[in-house]
Amino acid sequence: MTKSSINEQVVLAALSKVQDPELHKDLVTLNMIKDLQINENNVSVSVILTTPACPLKSKIENDVRHALQAVPGIGDIKINMGSSVPNDGRSRGMMNLPVKNAIAVGSGKGGVGKSTVAVNLAVSLARSGAKVGLMDADIYGPNIPTMMGITSLPRPNGDRITPAEAYGVKVISIGFMVKPGQALIWRGPMLHSAIRQFLGDVDWGDLDYLVIDLPPGTGDAQLSLAQSIPLSGGVIVTLPQEVSLEDASRAVAMFRAMNVPLLGVVENMSYLELPDGTRLEVFGKGGGEKLANAAGIPFLGSIPMHSDISAGGDSGKPVVVSAPESTAGQALTKISQAIAAQISIAALQTKEPEPEPL
């Protein structure tokens, strides 16, 4: 092949053999190839992934390089890796919310680490480069401010509420608006009003992901949320023990009754790693995966019991920040990447993305 025969058609034909390992389509079909430039025999191309939290970014870059190197006559190759999160296609115009994807994190019971998952999910996505908001919809037990290390909201911006911000995440919670220890004894209409205010009156700005920490159970707050904003999907958090699985299965049924797609199951407190390296399965084994298989949804991963998690929550430094290389930090990062992948897959099932570089 001569230099003059290296053209856009030849290059795209080579790149059409490179597949996104999670979306199972080639990069050209997915419209991920941008800014293709050919200067004599040198090629420059941008690859725009569907999430900055893609765990396979390096593999895709290597696959693109190898595909181009296989074309005879190509000289220097320059690959720019970027990302643009696809919109899930759901209209949120009535709430004036420029949010591409809304993720609800729920559980059938309290005490399973739902808020821990929500906080570390939001922070991990933000650290990858995404624009992220975190909404504390647990009106009766708002722990998000403590776990994010925030004590108050900024001054209002006109008639809009300005969210707090930490670790690159915009945050709103009823915890900012009540005195410490104050009990909220609210009926359904008051819950509904608060949730709608968090969605409609907060100046979120443009977000790739809005992570919503639900209260435990299957009550008014969950129903109000589903009525107020179209959700991209729900994440179920459970423990390995049987009684927790029974409650989590109710959360699965709740999301399905509200026509919310299920992104998958996260198993928390899966095991305790002992000093000698062995694992003590305090609450049993494999419950989360069992629930996921029974429900026909993805198992997103398991999180070990680790002092770094509780210490991070108490100090306001999520474990993906305070101890990212710990077993717990790595597990939560991988789970966040898996959730981002499920969001991309769901968004692309209804339409092809038209991503532009960040």
Secondary structure, 3 states (H helix, E strand, C coil): CCHHHCCHHHHHHHHCCCECCCCCCECCCCCCEEEEEEECCEEEEEEEECCCCCCCHHHHHHHHHHHHHCCCCCCCEEEEEEECCCCCCCCCHHHCCCEEEEEEEECCCCCCCHHHHHHHHHHHHHHCCCCEEEEECCCCCCCHHHHHCCCCCCCCECCEECCEEECCEEEEEHHHCCCCCCCCCCCHHHHHHHHHHHHHCECCCCEEEEEEECCCCCCHHHHHHHHHCCCCEEEEEECCCHHHHHHHHHHHHHHHHCCCCEEEEEECCCCEECCCCCEECCCCCCHHHHHHHHHCCCEEEECCECHHHHHHHHHCCCHHHHCCCCHHHHHHHHHHHHHHHHHHHHHHHHCCCCCCCC
